[in-house]
Amino acid sequence: MAPQHRRVRARALAVGAAAVAVSAALAAGPAAGAVPMDETGAALPGPTGRPTPAAGAQPAPGAQLAASAFPTPDIHVPAVSVPELPAVPAVRPPSVPAPAKGVPPFGAFLASDERGVERMEQLSRWLGGAELRVGHTYLPGNHWRDIEGDVGFLEAWADWRNADAKRMLVLNVPLQERNEAGVPDEEVRELLRRGAAGEFDHHFRALAERLVALKIPDTVLVLGWEMNGVTYTHRCGPDPENWKKYWNRIVTTMRSVPGQKFRFEFTPNRGRDAVPWTTCYPGDDTVDIIGMDSYDQPRGMSFDEQVKEPYGLQAHVDFAKAHGKPIAYPEWGLFRNGDNPEYMRRMLAWMQQHRPLYHTVTDYCPHGVWQCDDNPDSSRVFRNALHGRTPEDPQTPEPAEPPSGPQLPEHCMPLDLGRWVEHWLGGKLCLRLDWWTRSG
């Protein structure tokens, strides 16, 4: 959600960085463990002020592999000679642990206007020089001219984005003016019908042309975020079918503008909220990214419950996978459960495991960790986890498998010793299927 801008307090914490290292124990055949470890009129992100908060950790990824993971069979297996395989050299544990998987690209919402751009560098310094790849801002939804991008601060964000080819700009776009004016359902229903009929297409064409002119044609556009709630005039609940038609018209209109390379993100609140967010999904042809806004709420709900609840974190991951789309978390942070370092650890671990295209924490009170003094314990967790980190490039595919070693001979059954064991051995070991004919 997005309440109006409020003042935030900046503060500096004592410098401290925790380095997490994982040792690979190799016994009876080595095995290596894996280590995952405002005044602009634009709205501030945060959970929506709905009557019933959104319903709504995963176990930490990368549990270490131990020698006990390979039990010795109870049956007697005679010694086997396999002359076809080259001799395997003695394997020694590496002197340093295998590096952890790189963190997904991340950033923070720091302010909608130029102040948000200025604070990116300050936050990076607080994080020990960590590379903030993602800038996140919001268009105001008061008037159509705002939604058309007629706001001066977009120039500052465009300059920030174009200073580094690896950066990503995420822009939340309201679908209606008077977006936080408490417009009743009956009027929202009529507005959705008019939008589905094409009455508002020209506003979104103007926005697309403006973004292309600013040389930010690859912006990620979060259209009509938190549509499953009750706060915004662009909510889906009063008429899901016309909401989906309206979304599709907007995407089609913006994609028709020469030079555009936009990616369109569908981002509901976590949980069911007013309506199940799946009923609002407009289709794979017009959605590029499936996001989720996920705050630590309601009061007393554990992270495991946030994962398992209907339309929760696990349902989000599963839905995106079924539709072949990457996930993202444009809004997340603390809320009803106060300074909750366990939530912070678990949410960071969840994203490390599920590899979103990006994530941006909402950094103002009560949600934040840098501009808010109210969450010191969670702040330490966040800072330690991302201190000095350089995100991996989401466009660079990871190697599918480690080196496979020599070609296995025919009539050979490979022994599944695990990916990393085979990496350190230099290939697979196998048991010949005709070993009984050679055992005498």
N, C-alpha and C positions, 0 to 999 in steps of 0.2 A: 504493500500500500504506500501511500505518499501523503502524510500530513504536511502542512505548510512548513516553510523554512523556520528553523529556530537557531538560536546561537549555540555554538559548540565550543568547548574548551579544549584548547590544544595543550599538550603537556609532553614533557620528555621523560622517559624512563631510564633508569640506570642501564648502562650497556651490559648486556649479557646474552650470550648465544650458547645454546646447548647443541652439541654435535652428537648425532646418533650414529653409532657404528655397529655393524653386524659381523661377527666372526664366523667363518665357515669351518665346521668341524668335520674332519674326514677320518672315518674309522672303518676298517674292513672294506675299503672301497670308498673314496672320498665323496662327500656331499657338501654342496655350498648352499647356504641359506640366502633367501632373497630379502632385501631391505626396502619395503615401501615406506616405507614411512608415510529562504533566500530572498533574497529581495528580488529576484528576477521574475517571480510569479510562477516559476516551475515548481512542481511538487517535490518534496523530499520523499525518498523511498522508505518503506517500512510497512509493517503489517497493517492491513486495512482495519478501520474501526467498525467491524461488523458485530451484530448482536451475539453470534456464536463464533468464537475464534476458530480459525482453520484447524480441522482435526489434525490432529496434529494441531557402541554404535557398531552400526555394523561392526562386527569384530574387526580389530585392527588388521589391515591387510598384511600379507607376507609373513605368515607364521614360519619360524625357522624349521628347516628340515634337519632331523637328527638321524644318527645311525640306526636307531630303533625303528625308523620308518621302513627299514628293509629287513623283516624278520627272516630267520633261517628256517627253511622248511623242515618238517619233522621226518620227511622221507629221506632215505639214503640215495644220493645221486653219485654215481661213480665218476671218477676223474675222467675228464674229456680232453682229448688232444684235438686242437683245431689248427692244423698247419696252414690253412688258407688265410687266416688272420695274421697280420704282422704283430710282432711282439709289442706289447703296450709298455712304454717307459714308466718308470716309477713316478708317481704323482705326489707332489708336495703341495701343501696348502699355500695359497698366495700370501705374500708378505703383507698385503693390505686387503681388506674386504672388497668384494665386488661393489661398485658404486650403486647407490639407490637409484631407482627409476626417477627421472626428472619430474619436477612438479609441473602440473598443468599451468598454462598462462593465467595470470591473476592480476587483479587491480583492486580498486575500491571506489565507491561513490563518496566524494569529498565535498562537493558543492556543484550545482548545475552550471554556474557561470565561470568566468575567468579564474575565480579563486580556486575552483577545483583543479584547473590546469596547474596553477602555481603550487598547490599542495602536493601534487604528484611527486615532485622532486624531494620535498621535505619528508614525505612518507618513505620514499626510497632510502633516504639517509638513515631514518629511524630503524629501517630494516637492514641495516648494514650494507647498503648498496644493492639490495635486491632489485631485480629488473621488473618494473611494473609495465607489463606489456599491454594492459587493457585499461582504456579510459572509458568512463561510463557517465552519461548525463541524460537529462530529460528535457523534452520540449514542454513548455507550459501548455495547459489546456483551457485557458480562459477564453480565447478568441481564435477564430480560424487563421488569422494572420500569424499567430504563434505556431500553430500546427504546420503552416506552410514554411516554417523555418526562418521567419522574419525576426530573428533575435541575434543581436550582435555577438553573443558569446560563442556561437558556432564557429566563427572565424578563429578564435583562440584554440578551440578543440581541433579544427582542421590543421592548424599549424603544428600542434602537438603530434597528431597522427602522422603527418607527412615528414616529420623530422626523422623517422625511423621506419623502414619498410616492414619491420617485424611487428609493429604496433597494430592494435585493433581498437576501433572506436565503436562503442555500443550506445545506441540512441533509442530511448523509449519514446514512442509516438502515440499520443492520444488519438482516438478515433472520432471524438466529438468535441466541440467547444462546450463551455460550461461543464467541464469534465468532473469537477468536484462540487457541483452546486446542489446536490441532493435532488436531482431530477427524478420524478416519480416513474414507476414502471410503465404506466400507460404511455407517457411521453417518450420514454426510451424505446418502447416497442415501435412507435411511429417513426422515430429517427432511424432505427435499424431498417425498417421497411424502405424509407427514402434512400438510405445509403445503399441497400441492395439493388435499388433501381438505378443507381449511378448518379444521383443528384450531387454527391460531394466529391466525385472523381477529380475535379479540377484542382482541389486543394492539395491532393496528394501528388498530382503531377507537378505542381509548383514546388513542393518539397523535394521531389526527386531531382528536378532541374537545378534547384539551389545547391543540393549536395554534390551533384556532378560539377557545377561551376566552382565549388570550393575545393575541388580535387579530392573529395572523399567519397568516391563512387562505390567503395567496397564496405561501407558502413553496415554493421549489423543492426537491423531495425526491429525492435521489440514492439510489435503492434498490439495495442489494446491489452496490455498486461493485466494480470489478475482478473481476467474476464469472468471467472467463476465466483467472484465475490459480489458484494452489494454496494460498494462505495461509488464506483465510477459510472459516468454516463455511457461509457463504452462497454458496460457489462453485457454478458451474454444471456443471462437467465430469462429476461422477459420474452425473448424470441430467438432461440438457438439457431433455427434454420436460416432466418434472415441475417443473423450475426455472421454465420459462415459465408453466406453469399456476399455480404459486405466486405469481409476480409478478402475474399478471392478477387473482388473487383479492385480493391486497393492494390493488391500485389500485381495484378495484371496491368493496371494503370502505371505503376511505378516501374515495372519491368519494360514498358514500352518506350521509356525515355532513352535516347541514344547515349551510350557511354556508361550506363549503370552496370554495377556488379554487386548489387545489394544481396544480403542474406537476410531472410525474414524469419523471425523467431516467435514461436507460440509459447507464452509463459504464463501458466496459471499459478494460483496459490497452491501450496502443498495441502493435501487433504481434500475432502469433499467441498467444504465451504457451502455456498448457497446452492450450487448445482454441481454435479460431477463434471470435472473439466473435460473428460473424454467426449461428452455430448457437444462440446463447442469446437472440437478439432476440425479444421476446415479442409483437411486433405493433404496428402503427400505432395501433390503437384505444386502447392503454394507455400509449403512449410519447409524451411531448410534446417532449422534447429528447434529442438524441443527443450525449452527451459523450464525452470521451476523457481519460484520465490519461496524460500523456506527459512522461517525464523524459529527460535527456541520458544515454542508456545504450543498449546495452552499451558497454564501453570500446572506443574506436577507431571507433565508428560515426559517420559524418558526418551532418550534418543532411539532406543530399540523400538518403542511404540511409534515414533515418527517414521521409522523405516517401514514398519509392518502395517500401519493403518491403511484403510481403504483410500486409494488415490494418493498414497504417501510416497516416500522416497524410492522404495523398491518398485512400486507400480510405475513410477515415472521412468526409471531405468528400463524396466521390462517393455513398457509401451514404446519408448524410443527405439529400442533394439528391434522390436517387431516391425517398426516402420522404417528401419534403416536410416535413422537420423542421429546425429550427435546430440549430446545433452549439454546444458549450461545452467549456471546458477547466478543470474544477474543480481539477485537480492538475497542475502542471507546474513544472519547475525543473531545476537542475543536478544532476549525480550522478556517474556513473562517470568522466567526462572532466574532472573538477575545475573549476577556474575557467576557464570557456570563453566568453569574450565573443562569439565567432563564433556559438555556439549561441544566446546571448541575443539577439543582433541578428536572427538568422534566425527565431527563434521569434516574436519581437515583430512582425517583418515579415509572417510567415505569418498571424498573427491579424489584423493590419491589413488584409491582403488578403482574408481569408475571412470576416471579420465575425462572430465568434461572439456568441451572446447575452450571454456574459460570460466572463471568465477570472479565476482566482485562483491566484497563485503560492504554492507551499508555502514559507513563509519561516522555516525553521530549518536549521541545518547538517545535512547538506552541501548542501542544495538552495537555500538562501535568499540574499537580497541585502541585507537590512537587519539582521536579527538574527544574522547570521553574518559573522564577520570573515574567513572563508577565501576569499572570492570577490570581491576588490576590483575587478578589471577588469570582471567581469560586473555588479557593483553599479553602476559608473559608467554602463554602457550602459543598464541598466534605469532608473536615475534620470534620465538625460538624455532618454530617450525619453518618459517620462511626467511629467516635471517641470511642474507647474502645469496639467496637462491636465484638462479637463472632458469627461467622456464624452458622446457623443451619446445621445439618448433612443432606446432600441431599439424603442419603440412608435411612433415618428414615422417614417412612410415617407419615403424620399428622393424628390425630384422625379425622374420617369422620364426626362425630357429637358429640356434648356435651352429657352428661348423659341424657337419655330419660325419666327418672322418672317412675312412676307406669304405668302398662299396662292400656290402655284406655278400658272402657267397650264397649260392643257391642252397635250398634245403636247410636253411638256417632260421631258427626262431629267435628274434631279438629279445633280449632281457630288458624290461622296462626298469631302469635304475633311476629314472628322473632326468629332467632336462639338464640340470646343472652338473650332476655327476657325469653325464655323458660329455658335457662340455669340457670338463677338466680331464677326462680320460682321452679325449680326442675322437670320440665316436662311440657307437653302440657295441656292446658285447652280445654274443648270441650263443645258443645251444643248438648243435646240429641235431636235426630230427632223426638221423640214423645213428645216434650215438651208441645204441645197443649192439650194432653190427661191428663196432670198432672197439668195444670195451674188452675183448679177449686178447 
